[in-house]
């Protein structure tokens, strides 16, 4: 039963990603998380992700200068932010 629910959730996420054309968004990161505004389930991890993503971009923008260039690759920024 758990495997069926897991695949149903994966399929739902794929449908959402395709319906919103999320693959075409290259200007910023995105994440699909399950949550409920009614029960609160999943809201805190989602908010934590948003705060971490914004903090990573703020940290990144404050470290970039002519003397300290950083790659424009998002994965490099995440790795550098996580290491800090």
DONU-756257 format. One record per residue (C-alpha): residue number from 1; residue in three letters; x, y, z. Coordinates in steps of 0.02 Angstrom, whole numbers, always signed. Layout:
BEGIN
<r mikol="NUM" guba="ALA" u="X" v="Y" w="Z"/>
...
//
This chain:
BEGIN
<r mikol="1" guba="UNK" u="+0" v="+0" w="+0"/>
<r mikol="2" guba="UNK" u="+141" v="+121" w="+46"/>
<r mikol="3" guba="UNK" u="+226" v="+93" w="-122"/>
<r mikol="4" guba="UNK" u="+65" v="+135" w="-214"/>
<r mikol="5" guba="UNK" u="+44" v="+296" w="-115"/>
<r mikol="6" guba="UNK" u="+225" v="+343" w="-146"/>
<r mikol="7" guba="UNK" u="+205" v="+320" w="-334"/>
<r mikol="8" guba="UNK" u="+42" v="+417" w="-332"/>
<r mikol="9" guba="UNK" u="+129" v="+562" w="-245"/>
<r mikol="10" guba="UNK" u="+274" v="+557" w="-369"/>
<r mikol="11" guba="UNK" u="+151" v="+557" w="-513"/>
<r mikol="12" guba="UNK" u="+58" v="+705" w="-438"/>
<r mikol="13" guba="UNK" u="+220" v="+803" w="-421"/>
<r mikol="14" guba="UNK" u="+265" v="+765" w="-602"/>
<r mikol="15" guba="UNK" u="+93" v="+824" w="-659"/>
<r mikol="16" guba="UNK" u="+111" v="+986" w="-560"/>
<r mikol="17" guba="UNK" u="+287" v="+1016" w="-626"/>
<r mikol="18" guba="UNK" u="+229" v="+990" w="-805"/>
<r mikol="19" guba="UNK" u="+68" v="+1092" w="-787"/>
<r mikol="20" guba="UNK" u="+165" v="+1241" w="-719"/>
<r mikol="21" guba="UNK" u="+311" v="+1218" w="-841"/>
<r mikol="22" guba="UNK" u="+431" v="+1226" w="-695"/>
<r mikol="23" guba="UNK" u="+574" v="+1154" w="-800"/>
<r mikol="24" guba="UNK" u="+574" v="+1316" w="-901"/>
<r mikol="25" guba="UNK" u="+609" v="+1423" w="-747"/>
<r mikol="26" guba="UNK" u="+795" v="+1453" w="-748"/>
<r mikol="27" guba="UNK" u="+802" v="+1618" w="-654"/>
<r mikol="28" guba="UNK" u="+776" v="+1543" w="-481"/>
<r mikol="29" guba="UNK" u="+755" v="+1380" w="-389"/>
<r mikol="30" guba="UNK" u="+589" v="+1298" w="-355"/>
<r mikol="31" guba="UNK" u="+526" v="+1154" w="-251"/>
<r mikol="32" guba="UNK" u="+362" v="+1059" w="-242"/>
<r mikol="33" guba="UNK" u="+317" v="+1008" w="-64"/>
<r mikol="34" guba="UNK" u="+159" v="+932" w="+2"/>
<r mikol="35" guba="UNK" u="+77" v="+1036" w="+138"/>
<r mikol="36" guba="UNK" u="-91" v="+1080" w="+212"/>
<r mikol="37" guba="UNK" u="-146" v="+1254" w="+262"/>
<r mikol="38" guba="UNK" u="-288" v="+1173" w="+360"/>
<r mikol="39" guba="UNK" u="-187" v="+1052" w="+468"/>
<r mikol="40" guba="UNK" u="-16" v="+1134" w="+454"/>
<r mikol="41" guba="UNK" u="+65" v="+973" w="+396"/>
<r mikol="42" guba="UNK" u="+221" v="+1010" w="+294"/>
<r mikol="43" guba="UNK" u="+212" v="+1199" w="+312"/>
<r mikol="44" guba="UNK" u="+364" v="+1220" w="+424"/>
<r mikol="45" guba="UNK" u="+482" v="+1120" w="+311"/>
<r mikol="46" guba="UNK" u="+419" v="+1221" w="+163"/>
<r mikol="47" guba="UNK" u="+447" v="+1386" w="+251"/>
<r mikol="48" guba="UNK" u="+619" v="+1327" w="+307"/>
<r mikol="49" guba="UNK" u="+663" v="+1290" w="+126"/>
<r mikol="50" guba="UNK" u="+604" v="+1462" w="+69"/>
<r mikol="51" guba="UNK" u="+703" v="+1550" w="+206"/>
<r mikol="52" guba="UNK" u="+858" v="+1447" w="+166"/>
<r mikol="53" guba="UNK" u="+842" v="+1482" w="-20"/>
<r mikol="54" guba="UNK" u="+822" v="+1670" w="+6"/>
<r mikol="55" guba="UNK" u="+962" v="+1674" w="+134"/>
<r mikol="56" guba="UNK" u="+1074" v="+1582" w="+12"/>
<r mikol="57" guba="UNK" u="+1041" v="+1711" w="-123"/>
<r mikol="58" guba="UNK" u="+1065" v="+1857" w="-3"/>
<r mikol="59" guba="UNK" u="+1229" v="+1781" w="+58"/>
<r mikol="60" guba="UNK" u="+1281" v="+1749" w="-122"/>
<r mikol="61" guba="UNK" u="+1245" v="+1927" w="-178"/>
<r mikol="62" guba="UNK" u="+1342" v="+1998" w="-31"/>
<r mikol="63" guba="UNK" u="+1496" v="+1893" w="-73"/>
<r mikol="64" guba="UNK" u="+1506" v="+1935" w="-258"/>
<r mikol="65" guba="UNK" u="+1619" v="+2077" w="-305"/>
<r mikol="66" guba="UNK" u="+1751" v="+2115" w="-436"/>
<r mikol="67" guba="UNK" u="+1883" v="+2051" w="-314"/>
<r mikol="68" guba="UNK" u="+1784" v="+1894" w="-268"/>
<r mikol="69" guba="UNK" u="+1692" v="+1824" w="-420"/>
<r mikol="70" guba="UNK" u="+1586" v="+1669" w="-396"/>
<r mikol="71" guba="UNK" u="+1520" v="+1555" w="-533"/>
<r mikol="72" guba="UNK" u="+1346" v="+1591" w="-599"/>
<r mikol="73" guba="UNK" u="+1302" v="+1406" w="-584"/>
<r mikol="74" guba="UNK" u="+1162" v="+1381" w="-456"/>
<r mikol="75" guba="UNK" u="+1236" v="+1216" w="-396"/>
<r mikol="76" guba="UNK" u="+1402" v="+1301" w="-359"/>
<r mikol="77" guba="UNK" u="+1311" v="+1436" w="-259"/>
<r mikol="78" guba="UNK" u="+1217" v="+1307" w="-157"/>
<r mikol="79" guba="UNK" u="+1376" v="+1209" w="-122"/>
<r mikol="80" guba="UNK" u="+1470" v="+1366" w="-70"/>
<r mikol="81" guba="UNK" u="+1328" v="+1425" w="+41"/>
<r mikol="82" guba="UNK" u="+1309" v="+1253" w="+121"/>
<r mikol="83" guba="UNK" u="+1496" v="+1247" w="+156"/>
<r mikol="84" guba="UNK" u="+1495" v="+1418" w="+241"/>
//
